[in-house]
Amino acid sequence: MHTPSQLICVYRIVLWALGNLVKVKKAILVDKKLHGVICILAVAFLSVTVVRVIPIIHVAENLLYDLRISYLSSPQEQSPGIVIVGITEETLSTLPYRSPVDRQFINKLLLDLDRNDAKLIGLDVLIDQATEPDKDLALRKTLTSIQTPLVVASAAIKDGLLPTQVDYLNAYLDAVDQGTAAVIKDTVDGVIRIIPIRDSYGNTDRLGFVAQIAKTIGLNLPEEDSLAIDFKHGPDSETPLFPIYPAHTVELLPKEWFAGKIVLIGFELGFEDRHLTPLTRGRVTAAELTGIQIHAQALAQLLDKREISITGVSWNFAIALIFACLGISLLLLQLKLRTQLLLVVALLFSIWGGGALFFIFGNTMIELLPPILALVLSSLISIIYQWRAEQSKRQFIHLAFSKYMSPGYVDQLAANPDQLKVSGEHREVTFLFTDLAGFTPLTEEMAPDSLVSLINEYLDKTCEIVTRHGGMVATIVGDALHVLYNAPIYQDDHAQRAVEAAIELDAFCQKFAALKRSQGIRLDLTRIGINTGVAVIGNFGGKERIEYTAMGDAINTVARLESVNKHLGTRVCISESTVMQCAGISFRPIGCLVLKGKSNGVNVFEPTGMLSSPATDNASYIHAYQKMAKHESGALDAFVKLSEQFNDDPLVSFHLNRLKKGESGATIVMKEK
C-alpha cells in the first residue's frame, strides 16, 4: 500500500527541513516558534512512521480500513456479468478421488460451459501433476481447442510449488492463457486487501489471474503492479454478490444462467482456500471468502471501472502535519484543560467523520491513525507544556507574594493565575502607606543588632495585620509599608479592608511604641495614609529586577496623605474616595487639603473609632467644623469650647490655631509635604 521509497522520500523531506532549521543562528534556536515547527514536523513524521513499523498500530490502522469497507460500503445488486461455479464438498463426493480434481470431470465441465455460450471461463484449479494419462490428454486437448476464451490459474515456486510441479504446469499449459492465482496477504494480520496485476517479483509479463482475464476480454489494465480491492457485498446478508452454482449441477442448469457471462471455476469448500478480507472483519459476513470469490470481487471492480484510492505516504504526512499544528495551536488559545480535552475529542471525531466522508463520496481511503496520533501527541505536548508553565507561574506567585500577602490569598492567586495580569492593567486600588515617625534619628542612636531586632519585630506584626485584612505589601522601605488592596486579587470591599486594617494597625503601633518607650527606646507614633484611585498595576523593574506594584497619581496622593499627618497632628488620614466606599465606620472630616504639588483639594477624613474621646462627642466636632467650613463667625468660639473639653485632641488644636490666625473655611493649602 505504501512503498519504502515513499517513506524514504518523507524522511528526506523532514531531514531537509530540520537541516535548514539547524542552520539558523543559535540565538534564534531558543525561539518558541522554531521549537513549535520542529515539534510539529517531528510529531507528524513519527505518527506516519509508527503505523508502518509497529505491528499493533499497523493492525489497528488496517482494522479502521476494514471497518469502513464493511460498514460504509453500500449494498450492491447481484452481479449480472460474473458467475461462480464452485467445486464443493458435495462435488468432490461424486468423484473417484478428492485430489487432484478428476481431469475427466473438469474436461466435461469446460465443455458444458462452452456449449452454454459462456463469455469467458476462468479456471482456478492448479494442474501441476499428472493423473490418469487418457484423462490428462483429453483435458489438454479441450484446453487448447475450446471455443470459449479460457484463462487457467498458474503458480510458481515462490507460491509454494515444487520445481517438478512448476515444470509440469508450464509444459501442460504451454498453449493456454495463464494468470498467477496468488493473492497478497498483509504480512502482519494476514488479511487480503490487494491483488497482483503483474508479477511483483520482476516478471512484468506474467499477469495475475484476474488481470489476464481482464486483458483477454479487452479491458485496460491499471499501470500499478497491484490493485486495492474495492470489496462489495450483496443486497443482504443471505444473498452473495455473485451467483454460485455447484460444479456438479452445471449440466442440469438453464443455459441462460451462463450465456454471455464470465464463469469462474474454483473451490467452495468449508475450510480450504478461504481467506480473511475486510468483509470478514465487519457485520457483513462471518465466513471467510474463498479465493475464487476474491478473484470475482477484483474482476467485477475492473469491469465496473471502479477504483478505491488509497492516499500515499506524502498525503498522510501532510494530513498528520495539519492535525499536529492543530494540537500545538492549543498553546495559543490558552484554554482551560477541560475545554482543550473537549476540543481534542471534537477533532478526533472530525478525523473519523472526514475519513468516512472521503470513503463514502470519493471512494478514497485516508489513513486515520497518523492524524489521530499526531493530534493526540501534539495535544499532549501542548497540555504538558501548559501544565509546566502553569506550575512555574504558581511557583512564581508563591515566591513573589508569599512574603507580602496572607497565605489564603496567595493560594487563591496561585489557583487562579489569570487574576494576575503581569502585562499591566488599569484598576481601582486602595493604597495604604505607613511611616514610623522619628525613625531616622533612632538609627543613629541604636546599635545595629538592636535596631534590626526592633524593626523586624515591628514589621512582622504590621505586615501580619495588613495581609490578614487582604492587603499585599508591595514595598517595604526601611520602616515604611506600601500596601495595595484590590491587587492582585480582586476585592469588592477593598476600601473597607484598608480602613479596618489601618484602625487595627494604629492600635498596635500605639501599644508597641508605649512598650518600647517603657524600655528606654524613644519610638514615636506611626503615621498612616489611605487613598483609593485608579492606577496601573503590573510587574515593573525590567528584566533583572522585577516586582509587582502600582503607578499613578493615586500613589502620590496617598504618600502626601501619610506625610501630612505630621502637620495636622493626626495619625491616620483617609481620602474621601476611600471613605465613600466604607460602611459601618464613623469618620470626622479633617478638611479639603490642597496637598503639596497639587492644585485641586482632596477631602480628607479621620476614623473616629481610634480616638480617645467618646463617639458622642463627634457631633460637637462636626457642628464646629461645619461653622468653620461655612465661614461663620461662631466657628472660633465653637473650637475654643471643644479645646477646653478635649485639650488633647490634636486636630481640634490645629483648626483652633488656624482660626486664631484669621484663617477660615475647610480648605487648607499645605505648603510642605
N, C-alpha and C positions, 0 to 999 in steps of 0.2 A: 504493500500500500504506500509505503514511503521508502525511497531508496537511500542507502548510506551516503550517496553523493549529495542528496538534498540536505541531510544533516550536516555534512561537512561544509556545504555552502553557507548555512546559517551560522555554523561555528566560526567560519572565517569572517562573516559579517560582524559578529559580536566582537571577535578579536580586533578587527579593524577599528570598530567604534571605540573599544576600550583603549586601543593603542593611541588613537588620536586624543583621547581624553587625558592620557598619561602625559602627553607632550605639552599640555597646558602648564603654565607656570605653577610652581609649588604653592605660591601664595593663594592661588585660586582653588587648589585642591580641597581646601577646607570649606569651600562654599557649599551650602546646603543644597543648592540647585544641582550642582555637579554630583554630589552624593546621591541625590534623588535619581538622576539619569542613570548612573552606574547601577543603582539598586534595581531600577525598573528593567534595564537590559538583562541583568543577572537573573532576576525572578522569571522573566519571560523565557529566557533560554533554558533555565532549569526546569520550568514547567513543561516545555515541549520535549526536553530530553528524557525526563524520568518516565514519561509514558512509554518510551521505547526501550529503556534499559532495565526498568524494574518490573519483573514479571507480574506481580499482583496488581500494579497500576495499569499495566498493559491489558490484563484480563478485564479490569473494571471498565476501561475505555471500550474494549470490544463488546462488553455487555451492554453499554449505553448505545452502541451502534446497533446491536441486535434487537434491543427493545424498541427502538424507533421503527425498524423494519417490521417487527412483529405486531406492534400496537398501532402504528400510524399508517401502514400501507392500506390503501382502500381495497375492498374485495373486488375480485375480477370474475367476469363470466368465464365459464369453462372454455378452454382454448378450442377454436374451431379448426385449427390447422395442424395440430400435433396429436398423435395418438400413441399411447404406450402399450406395447404387447409384453406382458410380464411372464417370465418363467417362474412360476410359483411352486410351492411345495407340492401342490396337487398335480402340477405339470410333471414334476420330477418323479412322482409316484407312478406315472404311466409309462416311464421309460425303463429300459433294461438295466441301466446303471445311472448313478447320480452324477458322477464326474469322471471325465469331462462330459458335457451335454452330448447326447446322442447325435451324431452328424446327420443321420438319416432324418431325424426329427427336424433339425434346423433346415435341412435341404427342403423338406416338404413345406415348412412354414414360409420360407422365402418364396417358393413357387406359388403358394396360396395368395400371398400378399401381392405378388406380381400379377396374378390373374384378377385381383381386386382393384387393379389400376392405382396402386399407391403412388404418390408423387415422388417419394424417396424413402429408402429403407436404411436405417442406421442400426447396425448390428453391434451391440455392446457385449459381445461374448468372445473371449480370447480363444483363438485357435492356435495353441502353442505346443501341441504334441499330437503324435499320430494315434489313431484309434484303429478301427477296422478298415483295411485298405480300400475295399469297394465303396464303403460309405464316405471315406475321405475323398476318394476320386470323384464320386458323384457330386459331393458338395462343392469341390473346387471347380467342377465344370459349371455348376449353377452360378457360382460367384462371378465367373468370367463371362457368362453368356446371358444372364438375366437382363430383361429389357428395362426394368425399373432401375433408376440410378441407385447405387449402393455405396455405402461407406461402412467399413469394418473397423472395429476398435483394435488398436495395436498397443504394444508396450515395449519397454527396453529394460536393460539390466538395472538402470537406476530406479526403475519401478518395481524391482524385486524379482525379475525373471532370471533364470539361469542362462548362460550363453547358449546352451543347446536349445532352450526354448525360443530364444530370440532368433537363432538361425532358422529353426523350423518355421516360425511365424513369418519371417521375411520371405522365405522361399515359397511358402504356401500362398501368401497374399501378394506375390510379386506383381501381378497384373490387376490388382484391385486397389481402389482408393482407400487409404488408411488415415486414421487420426488417433493420436495418443489418448487413451481413455483416462489418463491420470487426472486427478483433481488436486488442488493445492490446499492443504490444511495449514491452519495457523500453527506455528511451531510452539506456541505457549498453551493455548486452550484447545487445539485440535478441531476448531470449527472451520467449515468450508465457507468462504465468502467470495473467493475469486476462482476463476477457471482459466487454464492456459489457452492462449490463442496460438502462440508459437512456442517452440521448444525453448525453455528457459536455460538450457544447458549449451546453447550456442548454435544449434542446428535450426536456423530460422526457416528452412524449407520444410521442416517437419511440423505440421499443424496439429492442433488439438482435435479431438473427435468432433466437437461442436463446430469448430472453425472450418474443418474440412467439409462438413455437411453444408454450412453456410456458403462456402466457396462453390460447392457443386451445384447449388441451386441459383447461383449468380449474385449472392449478396456481397456487398463491400465489407471487408474486414477492418476492424479497428487497427490503428497504427501501433498501439501498445501490444506488448507481448502477453498481457493477461487482461482479463475482463472482470470487473467487480460485478457480481451477480445481483441484479435487482429482483430479489425474491418476491414473489407474489403468492397469495393464497386464493383458494376458490371462493365461491359465493357464500359458503357456510362451512362449518367445521366438519360436516358429513360429506361434502362434495369436493373431490380433488380438483385441482386446476386443470388436469389433463385426464381424459378418459383412459382407464386402464382395463385392458381385457386379458384374461388368462391365455397364454400362448396355445394351449391345447384345445381352445374353443374357437380359434380363428376360422377354421374351415366351416363352422356352423353359423357364423355371424353374417349379417347382411353385408353385401359388397359396398353399399354406400357409406358404411361406417369407416371405410378405409380409402375409398376412391378420392384421389386428389389431395391426400393428406400425407404428411411426413410421419412415418411409422418408426418408432424407436423400440428396438427389442433389447431387453435386459432383464436382470434378475429382480424379482419382487418376493424375496424370501423374508422370513421373520427376523433373522439375526445376522444374515450375511450381506455384505456390500451396503451397509447402512452407515450414515454419516451425520454428525452434528451440523446444523445450519442455524442461521438466525431465527428461522421459524420454530426450531426446536426449543429455543430459549424463552419463548413467549407463550401467549394464550392460544395461538392458532392450533398447534398440534403438539402432542406429547411424543409422537413417534418420530424417529429419525428418518430422514429422507434416504431413499435408495440412490445409488449412483446414476441410474437411468433417469430418475426424476430430477436430479440436479442438472443433468445434461439437457433435459427438456426445458427447465427454467431458463437456462442460458440461451438456448436456441430460440425460445419464444421472445426473449429480450432482443435478440438480433433481428428477428422477423418484424417485431413491432418498432424497431429503431429506437428503443428506449435506452437511456444511459443513466446510470447512477454516478453522479460526480462526487469524488472524494477530494476534499481540499488537501493540497500539498503541504509540505512542512513549512514553506515560506508563508503561506496564508495562515497556518496555525500559529506561527511565531508572531505574525502581525496582530492577530486577534488576541493572543495572550498578552502582547505588549499593551494593547488598549486597556485590558482589564487590570494589568499591573499598574498602569497610570491611574486608573480609577481608584484602585486600592490605596496607592500612595497619596492621592489627592485628598484623602480623608484628613491628612495633616493640615491642609489648607483650610478646610471647612471648620476645624476646631469645634466639632460636635461632641456631645456627651457620648459616653460609651454605649448606652442603650440605643441611642439614635444611630450610632455607627453600625452596631450589630444589625439593626433593622434594615439599614441601607444595604449592608453586605448581603443579607438574606434576599432582599429585593433584587439585587444584581445577580445573585445566583439563580433566582427564578427566571430572570431575563435571559441568562445563558441557556437554560433548559428550553425556555419558550422560543428563543431565537433558533436554536438547533432544530426544534420541532417544525417551526415555520419554514425554515430553509429546506427541510426534507419534504414537507407536505406540498409546498408550492414550487420548489425548484428541483426536487429530487436530488438534493445535494447534502452530502454528509460532512458536517463540521465536527471536528474533534472537540468534545465538551470538557474533558478533564484539563487540558492545558489552560484554557481561560479560567476554569474553576480554581485550579491550583494557583494560578497567577494572582487571582483576586484574593484568595484566602491568605496566601503567603504575604502579599503586599499589604493587605489589611492588617494582618498580624504584626508585621513590621511597623506599620503606622500606629497601631494601638500600643505596642510595646514602647515605641519612641515617645508617644504622647504620655504614656504612664510614667516613663522615666523623667520626662520633662515636668510632669505634674509633681512627682516626688521631689525633684530638685527644687521646684517652686515652693513646695510646702516646707522643705528643709530651710530654704532661704527665708521664708516667712518666720519660721520658728527662731532662726538665728537672728533675724533682723528686728523682730518685735517682742521676743520673749522678755527682754530686759525692760521694755517700755510699756507693756500692756499686760492686763490681767491674763492668766493662763486660759480662762474660758474664752476670751475674745481672740486670743492667738489661735486656739483650736478652731474656733468658728471661721477665722480668716483662712487658716490652712485648709479647712474642709471646703471652703468656697473661695478659691484664689481669684475668681473673676471679680470679686468685690474690690480687689486691689488693682487699680489701673495704673501700672507703673509708667505708662507713657504720659501721664498728666491729664488733669481734667479740672474744670471749674466746679466748685462745690461750696455750699454754705457750711461754714465751720465755726465752731465756738472755740475761741482761744483763751487759755488761762496761763498767765505769766506770773511768776513769783520772784521775789528778790529778798535776800536777808540783809536788813539794814545794818550798817556798821561792820560788815564782814571784812573789808579791806584792811582796816587798822588791826583787826583781830589776827589776820595772817602774819602781821609783823610782830605781834606780841607773843604768840603761842609757839611752842616747839613743833617742828614738822609732824612728828608722830602723833602728838596730841591733837593737832589741827586736823590731820587726816581722820583720826578716830572720831572726832566731833562731827565733821562734815558728813562722814559716812553714816553715822547714826541718824543725823538729821535727814539726809537724803533717802535712807532706807524707808523711813516712816512716811515722809512726804510723798515719795513715789508710790508707796503702797496705797495711800489714801486716794490719790488721783486715778490710779489704774483700777482700783476697786470700784470706782464710780464710772468706769468705762473710758477713761481718758488714755491717750497714747503720749508718752513722754517723747516728744520729737527731739529735744535737745536738752542737755544739761551743761550750763556754762558756769563753772565754779559752783556756787551755791544755788544758782537760779535754775528754775524749771520752765521749759516752754512746752505746754501741753495742748494737744488737739483733741477735740470731741467731734464726732461725726466723720472721722477719718482715722484709719482707712475703712473701718466698719461703719455702715450707715446706722444712725441713731435718730429716731424721730424726736426724742426728748433730750437732745444733746445740750441745749442751753440749761435745762433744769439740772442735768447731771453736773455740769460745770459749777453752777452756783452752790449746789449741795456739797460738792467736793470742797469748794472754797470755804464754806462755813465750818466744815469739819477740820479742814486744814488750818484755819485761823485758830480754832480752839486748841488744836495740838501745839501749834507754834507758840501760843501764849504760855501754855503749861511748860513746854520744853525750854523756852527762854527763861522762865521763872526758876526752873530747876537748875539750869546751868548757872544762873546768877547766884543762886544759893551756894554753888560750888566754887564761886570766885571767878567764873568766866563771864565776861561782860558781853552777853549775847543780846542783841536788840530784837525788835519785832520783825515779822515777815510781812512784806507788802505784796498785795495780790491785785492783779488787773484782769478783767474778763471782758471780751468783746465778741460779738457774732457778726460775721460778714462773709461775703463770697471771696474765695481765694483760689489760686491754682495750687493743687496738691499733686504730688508725684515724687519720683526719685530724682534728686538733684545731686550734683557733685562731680560729674564727669566719670570717666572710666576707672580711674584709680581710687577715688573715694566717693562713695555714693550713699545717700541717706534719704529716707522718706520724710518729707517735710512740706511746708506750705510757703507760698509767696503771695504778696498782695498788700494793699493799703490797710486791710483789716488788721494785719500784723503790726504795722506801725502804730495804729490806734491803740491796740492793747498794750503795747510797750509803753506808750505815753501814759495810759491809764494806771499802769502799775507804778510808774515813776512819780505821777502827780500826787500819790498818797502822802509823800513826804511834805508837800506844800499844804495839803488840806488837813493834815493831822489824822487822816483816816488810815485804815489798814486794807480795806477792800473797796475798789471802785469798779462798778459794773455799768456797761453802756446800756442805753435804752433798747437797742436791738436784741440784747440778751434778755432783759427784764420782761419784754413783751411776750416772750415765749415760756415764761415760768408761771407755774400755778401753785398756790398754797404757800408761797413765800412772801413775807412782808418786806417792803423796801421803803426807804425815805430818799427823797431827791437831794442830791448834792448841789447840782447846778448845771447850767448849759456851759460846758467848758470848751473854750477855743484853745485847743492844745497847741503846743509849740510846733511851728512849722505848718499849721493848718489854718485855713481861712474860714471854715464853717464850724459851728459849735456842735458839740455832742452832749446830749442829755445823759447825765451820769447819776447812778444811784448807789446806795449802800444798803446791804441787807440788815434789817433791824434785829434779827434773831441773835446776832453776835454782840449786841450792845448790852452794857451793864444796866441801863435804865429800863424800867418796866415797859412792856409793849404799849400800855395805855398812854404813856407819855409821848408816843409818836404823834398823836393827834395834836398836841401842843406844838410840836416842831413843824408839822405840816401847816398849821394855822399861821405861824410866824413866817415860814418860808413863802407862803402864798402872798402875804403882805409885801415881803421883800420883792418877789417876782413882779408884782403889780406896781412897784414903786410907791407904795402907800406910806404915809408919814408915820404910821404907828409901827412900822417894821422894827425900828431900832428899839423901842420900848418892849416889843414882844421878845426880841432876842436877849435884852437885858434881863427880863424876867426869867427866861429859860436858863440863862447863865447863872442866875442866882440859885435856881433849883438844881441845875446839873453843871456845876463848875468843872467837872471832869470830862465833859463832852467836847472833844477837840473840834468837831465840825461846827458846833454852836459857837465856840470861841472864834473860829475862822470867820464866820459870817458877821459876828458882832464887831470884830476888828475892821472888816470891810465897811460896814455901815458907819462906824465911828470916823472912818477916813473920808466919809462923804460919798462913798460908792453906793449904788442901788441896783436893783434888778438881779435876775438869776444868772445872767451871762457873765462869765468870768474868763478873761483873757489871760492865759498862762504864758508868762514871759520866759519861763525856764522849763526844761524837761521834767 
